[in-house]
Amino acid sequence: MTRKLFGTDGVRGTANMWPMTADMALKIGAAAGRYFRNDGSNGHRVVIGKDTRLSGYMFENALTAGLTSTGMNVLLLGPVPTPAVGLLTTSMRADLGIMISASHNPHHDNGIKFFGPDGFKLSDAAEAEIEALIMNEIEPAQAVNIGRAKRIDDGRFRYAERLKSTFPPGLRLDGIKVVIDCANGAAYKVAPEILWELGATVIPVGTSPNGFNINDGCGSTNTRAAAETVVSHGADLGICLDGDADRLMILDENGQVADGDQLMALMAAQWAAADRLRGGTLVATVMSNLGLENFLNDKGLRLERTNVGDRYVVEAMRAGGWNLGGEQSGHIVMTDYATTGDGLLAGLQFLAAMIETGKPASMLTKQFEKVPQLLKNVRYELGHQPLEAPTVIGAIAEGEARLNGQGRLLIRKSGTEPLIRVMAECTDEGLLNTVVNDIVAAVESAA
């Protein structure tokens, strides 16, 4: 079944433009309610969390109206990280969890992500069925069966207690100075609280949301402010989250950035040494660096690659029985602890490694030498298909031929923005730049 509304991570777009309108959110809520309340009873629940975007109020109310119109009872969590929604969907025995967020995107975008009753993101098939309901007339509940809505005031505290329970017993963060950049997003309260309660000296960045400044000059996609703060305060490390706190970047004591590949390499090696890495396998996407794959192979471990998107990483992990995976962009998934990527959880695991090994962040974040990689994005107008242009097809074929035996090429559409992503890896940096720039030029011309 094809999908038009749903991308790689729910429905996403610019607020008050299709498909991210209040009217569509109401229909999405009603369709999801009809999909999950399929037995006519009134005991069905859905939890809704959001980040700090101004449009979150509009979508929260519209979704609530749609859901209650089909008989679902709505529990409103307010601003909480995406992984908190996955956790609370299961702990509150809900049929459905919804997170209102556009993750690392700017404030004018927003999105709607779904979690099933097991706390994992909905499958493509389930989203396709909900989308089919949206396109048809949705039968409302009878007046006596309209659902109720209720505010849950302690959602972030429940999440905080769960995260603290994952930190090794007996360890404390006394004497560790941490810069935590919350991107003015969903974790702006809970992340500094958790670190402080575990004993760290906390220096907050990006903890004053105003509805418009989420991810603005801060967070995992813009680490400069946090890096400057790490250096100026002599901090031991920085943890940079994105707008919904399901991903992170680690900054060492020198303000240098370590991406998700280095963190996954560290964790995979440690878990394998402790006989915790199931199947000797790490799951990552096609975007992860070849250096990570070489690192794992040298240790007798294997890398299982998936399509881009943390949901596909999780699906592969569940299918293979593996317990560690993630993305270069900083989604780290540990199914022993959580059902989705969790930036703060990964940050706590990194802090535990620092304490247990006695090594500074700069040593732990350099697990392998990267194969030179170059990624460029080309924006295109919706409705255009630049990858179908003969000139682009030819440029890609020529690039693949030139990289044969020396590297790899990956061209794809973003699942969350109108972007063509052109990525290549090659030990010859001159050839790398030439191949990527030639393809980018062809895509720009076609777009």
C-alpha positions in Angstrom: 0.0 0.0 0.0 1.6 3.3 -1.0 1.9 6.3 1.3 1.7 10.0 0.5 1.5 11.6 3.9 3.9 9.5 5.9 7.7 9.8 5.3 10.5 8.0 7.0 9.5 9.4 10.4 5.8 10.1 10.4 4.2 13.2 8.8 6.3 16.3 8.6 6.3 19.7 6.9 5.9 23.4 7.4 3.3 24.4 9.9 0.0 25.6 8.4 1.0 24.3 5.0 -0.2 20.9 3.7 0.1 18.3 5.1 0.9 20.0 8.5 -2.4 21.9 8.9 -4.8 21.8 11.9 -7.4 20.3 9.6 -5.1 17.5 8.6 -4.0 16.9 12.1 -7.6 16.5 13.2 -8.1 13.9 10.4 -4.9 12.1 11.3 -6.0 11.9 14.9 -9.5 10.7 14.0 -8.0 8.1 11.6 -5.5 6.8 14.2 -8.3 6.7 16.7 -10.5 4.7 14.4 -7.6 2.3 13.6 -6.8 1.6 17.3 -10.3 1.8 18.8 -11.6 -1.0 16.6 -13.7 -2.8 19.1 -16.0 0.0 20.1 -15.0 0.0 23.8 -14.2 3.2 25.8 -11.0 2.0 27.5 -8.5 3.0 24.8 -5.8 5.4 25.5 -3.3 7.5 23.6 -0.4 9.6 25.1 0.7 12.8 23.3 4.0 14.5 23.8 5.5 17.5 22.0 8.6 19.6 21.8 8.7 23.4 22.2 7.6 24.7 18.8 4.8 27.3 18.9 2.8 25.2 16.5 2.8 22.4 19.0 -0.2 23.9 20.7 -2.2 23.9 17.5 -1.4 20.3 16.6 -1.9 19.0 20.2 -5.4 20.4 20.3 -6.3 19.3 16.7 -5.0 15.7 17.4 -6.9 15.6 20.7 -10.1 16.7 18.9 -9.7 14.0 16.3 -8.8 11.3 18.7 -11.6 12.0 21.2 -14.1 12.3 18.3 -13.5 8.6 17.6 -13.7 7.6 21.3 -10.0 7.6 22.3 -9.0 8.9 25.7 -6.1 11.3 25.5 -3.3 11.8 28.0 -1.3 15.0 27.4 2.3 14.9 28.5 3.4 18.4 27.4 7.0 19.0 26.4 8.9 15.7 26.8 11.6 13.9 24.7 10.5 11.5 21.9 11.9 8.5 23.8 9.7 9.5 26.8 6.6 9.0 24.6 7.8 5.5 23.7 8.4 4.7 27.3 5.1 6.1 28.7 3.0 4.5 25.9 3.9 1.1 27.4 4.0 2.1 31.1 0.6 3.8 30.9 -0.9 0.8 29.0 -1.8 3.1 26.0 -2.8 1.8 22.6 -0.9 4.6 20.8 1.7 7.2 21.5 2.1 10.4 19.5 5.1 12.8 19.4 4.6 16.2 17.9 8.0 17.3 16.7 10.1 17.9 13.6 13.2 16.8 15.4 16.3 18.8 14.2 14.3 21.0 11.7 13.7 24.7 12.3 10.8 26.1 14.3 8.5 26.6 11.4 8.4 22.9 10.6 6.6 20.3 12.7 5.7 16.6 12.5 3.6 13.8 13.9 5.2 10.5 14.9 3.4 7.4 16.0 4.3 4.7 18.5 2.5 1.4 18.9 1.4 -0.1 22.2 4.8 -1.9 22.5 6.5 1.5 22.5 8.1 1.0 19.1 7.4 3.2 16.1 4.5 2.0 13.9 5.4 -0.1 10.8 5.1 1.3 7.3 2.1 -1.1 6.8 0.2 0.4 9.9 0.9 3.9 8.7 -0.4 3.1 5.3 -3.6 1.7 6.8 -4.1 4.9 8.8 -3.4 7.0 5.7 -6.1 5.0 3.8 -8.6 5.9 6.6 -7.7 9.5 6.3 -8.6 9.5 2.6 -12.1 8.1 3.3 -15.0 9.2 5.5 -14.1 8.5 9.2 -17.0 7.3 11.3 -17.1 9.2 14.6 -18.1 7.7 17.9 -21.6 8.1 19.3 -22.0 11.1 21.5 -22.0 8.9 24.7 -18.6 7.4 23.6 -16.6 10.5 22.9 -13.3 10.3 24.6 -11.8 12.4 27.4 -8.6 14.4 27.6 -6.4 14.7 30.7 -3.1 16.4 31.5 -0.3 14.2 32.9 1.9 16.5 35.0 4.6 14.0 36.0 5.6 12.5 32.6 9.0 13.9 32.5 9.7 12.8 36.1 8.7 9.2 35.2 11.1 9.4 32.2 13.9 10.8 34.4 13.6 8.0 36.9 13.8 5.4 34.1 17.0 7.0 32.7 18.7 7.3 36.0 18.0 3.6 36.5 20.1 2.7 33.4 23.2 4.4 34.9 25.5 1.7 36.5 24.7 1.3 40.2 27.2 2.8 42.5 28.6 5.3 39.9 28.2 9.0 40.3 29.1 12.0 38.2 30.8 13.9 41.1 33.7 16.0 39.7 32.5 15.8 36.1 31.6 19.1 34.5 29.1 18.6 31.7 27.8 21.1 29.1 24.3 20.0 28.1 22.9 21.7 25.0 19.1 21.0 24.8 18.5 22.9 21.5 15.8 24.9 23.2 13.8 21.8 22.7 11.9 19.0 24.5 14.6 18.1 27.0 15.3 21.6 28.2 14.1 20.8 31.7 14.7 17.1 32.1 18.2 16.7 30.8 19.9 19.2 33.2 17.9 17.8 36.1 19.0 14.2 35.4 22.7 15.1 35.1 22.6 17.2 38.3 20.8 14.5 40.2 23.6 12.1 39.3 26.1 14.5 40.7 27.5 16.4 37.7 28.3 20.0 37.6 25.9 21.1 34.8 26.4 24.0 32.4 23.2 24.4 30.4 23.0 25.7 26.8 19.8 26.0 24.8 17.4 25.8 27.8 15.3 28.9 27.2 12.7 28.0 24.6 10.3 30.6 23.3 8.5 28.7 20.6 10.8 30.0 17.8 14.4 29.2 18.8 14.4 25.4 18.8 17.5 24.2 17.0 18.4 27.8 16.3 22.2 28.1 16.6 22.3 25.2 19.0 21.7 21.5 19.4 23.2 18.5 17.7 23.2 20.0 14.2 24.8 23.3 15.3 27.4 22.5 18.0 29.4 25.7 17.9 27.9 27.4 20.9 28.2 24.3 23.0 31.8 23.7 21.9 32.8 27.3 22.9 31.1 26.8 26.2 33.0 23.5 26.8 36.3 25.2 26.2 35.6 28.4 28.1 34.4 26.5 31.2 37.0 23.8 31.1 34.3 21.2 30.9 35.0 17.5 30.6 32.6 17.0 27.7 29.5 18.4 26.0 26.3 16.6 25.2 24.3 18.2 22.3 20.7 17.0 21.8 18.4 17.8 19.0 14.9 19.3 19.3 13.1 16.2 20.5 16.2 14.7 22.2 16.3 11.4 20.4 19.8 12.0 19.0 23.1 13.5 20.2 26.5 14.6 19.4 29.3 14.3 21.9 31.9 17.1 22.3 35.3 16.2 23.9 37.1 18.5 26.4 38.6 20.3 23.4 35.2 21.1 21.9 35.8 18.5 19.1 32.7 16.8 17.7 32.2 13.0 17.7 29.3 11.7 15.6 27.2 8.6 16.1 29.6 6.3 14.3 32.3 6.8 16.9 29.9 6.4 19.8 28.5 3.2 18.3 32.1 1.9 17.8 32.9 2.5 21.5 29.7 0.9 22.7 29.9 -2.1 20.4 33.5 -2.8 21.5 32.6 -2.5 25.2 29.5 -4.5 25.0 31.2 -7.2 23.0 34.0 -7.4 25.6 31.4 -7.8 28.3 29.5 -10.4 26.2 26.5 -8.1 26.0 26.5 -7.5 22.2 23.9 -9.9 20.9 25.0 -11.8 17.8 28.2 -9.8 17.7 26.3 -7.4 15.5 25.9 -3.6 15.3 23.0 -2.3 13.2 23.6 1.0 11.3 22.5 2.7 8.1 24.1 3.0 4.7 25.3 6.4 5.8 27.7 5.0 8.4 31.4 5.4 7.5 33.4 2.6 6.1 35.9 3.1 8.9 33.2 1.9 11.3 32.7 -1.3 9.3 36.5 -1.9 9.2 36.8 -1.3 12.9 34.1 -3.9 13.7 35.6 -6.5 11.2 39.0 -6.2 12.9 37.3 -7.1 16.2 35.4 -10.1 14.8 32.2 -8.2 14.8 29.8 -7.4 12.0 27.9 -4.4 10.7 24.3 -4.9 9.5 23.3 -1.9 7.3 19.8 -0.6 6.7 18.0 2.2 4.9 18.3 5.6 6.4 16.0 6.2 9.3 16.2 5.1 12.9 12.9 3.2 12.5 14.5 0.9 9.9 17.5 0.4 12.3 15.0 -0.7 15.0 13.1 -2.9 12.7 16.3 -4.7 11.7 17.4 -5.0 15.3 14.1 -6.6 16.3 14.1 -9.0 13.3 17.7 -10.1 14.0 17.5 -10.1 17.8 20.3 -7.5 18.1 20.4 -4.9 20.8 22.6 -2.1 19.6 22.2 0.1 16.6 22.0 3.7 15.4 22.8 6.3 12.9 25.8 8.5 12.1 23.6 11.5 12.8 23.5 10.5 16.5 20.5 8.3 16.9 21.7 5.5 19.3 19.3 2.7 19.9 19.8 0.4 22.9 16.8 -2.0 23.1 17.9 -3.3 26.4 16.8 0.1 27.8 14.5 1.9 25.3 12.4 1.3 22.2 13.8 4.2 20.2 16.9 6.5 19.9 17.6 8.4 23.1 20.2 11.1 23.1 20.4 11.6 26.8 20.5 7.8 27.5 23.4 7.5 25.1 25.1 10.4 26.8 24.8 8.7 30.2 26.3 5.5 28.8 29.3 7.6 27.4 29.7 9.2 30.8 29.7 5.8 32.5 32.5 4.7 30.1 34.5 7.8 31.0 34.3 7.0 34.7 34.9 3.2 34.3 37.9 3.6 32.0 39.3 6.8 33.6 39.9 8.1 30.1 39.0 11.6 28.9 36.4 12.1 26.2 39.0 12.8 23.6 40.3 9.3 23.8 37.0 7.6 23.9 35.6 9.5 20.8 38.4 8.4 18.5 37.8 4.7 18.1 38.7 4.5 14.4 40.1 6.5 11.5 37.3 7.7 9.2 37.4 7.0 5.5 37.1 10.5 4.0 33.4 11.2 3.4 31.6 14.1 1.8 27.9 14.8 2.0 26.2 17.6 0.2 22.5 18.5 0.0 20.6 20.0 -2.9 17.2 21.5 -2.3 14.5 21.0 -5.0 10.9 22.1 -5.5 8.2 19.7 -4.5 6.8 17.9 -7.5 10.1 17.8 -9.3 12.0 14.6 -9.8 15.6 15.6 -10.4 16.9 12.0 -9.9 15.0 10.9 -13.0 16.8 13.4 -15.2 19.0 11.7 -17.8 21.9 14.1 -17.0 21.7 13.2 -13.3 21.5 9.5 -14.1 24.5 9.8 -16.3 26.5 11.8 -13.7 25.8 9.1 -11.1 26.8 6.3 -13.4 30.1 8.1 -14.2 30.7 8.7 -10.5 30.2 5.1 -9.6 32.6 4.0 -12.3 35.3 6.4 -11.1 34.9 5.2 -7.5 34.9 1.5 -8.4 37.2 -0.3 -6.0 38.2 2.9 -4.1 35.0 3.9 -2.3 31.2 4.1 -2.5 28.5 6.5 -3.6 25.0 7.0 -2.1 22.4 9.3 -3.6 19.0 9.5 -2.0 16.0 11.7 -1.3 15.6 12.9 2.2 12.5 11.4 3.9 11.9 14.6 6.0 12.8 17.5 3.7 12.8 18.3 -0.1 16.5 17.6 -0.4 18.6 15.3 -2.5 21.5 14.0 -0.4 24.7 13.2 -2.3 27.2 11.3 -0.3 30.5 9.5 -1.2 33.4 7.9 0.5 36.9 7.5 -1.0 40.5 7.3 0.3 41.5 9.7 -2.5 40.0 13.1 -1.3 40.6 14.8 -4.6 38.6 12.2 -6.5 36.0 12.3 -3.7 35.4 16.1 -4.2 35.3 15.8 -7.9 32.7 13.0 -8.0 30.4 14.6 -5.4 30.6 18.1 -7.0 29.9 16.8 -10.5 26.8 15.0 -9.3 25.7 18.0 -7.2 26.0 20.2 -10.3 23.9 17.9 -12.4 21.2 17.7 -9.7 21.2 21.5 -9.2 20.7 21.9 -12.9 17.9 19.4 -13.0 16.2 20.8 -9.9 
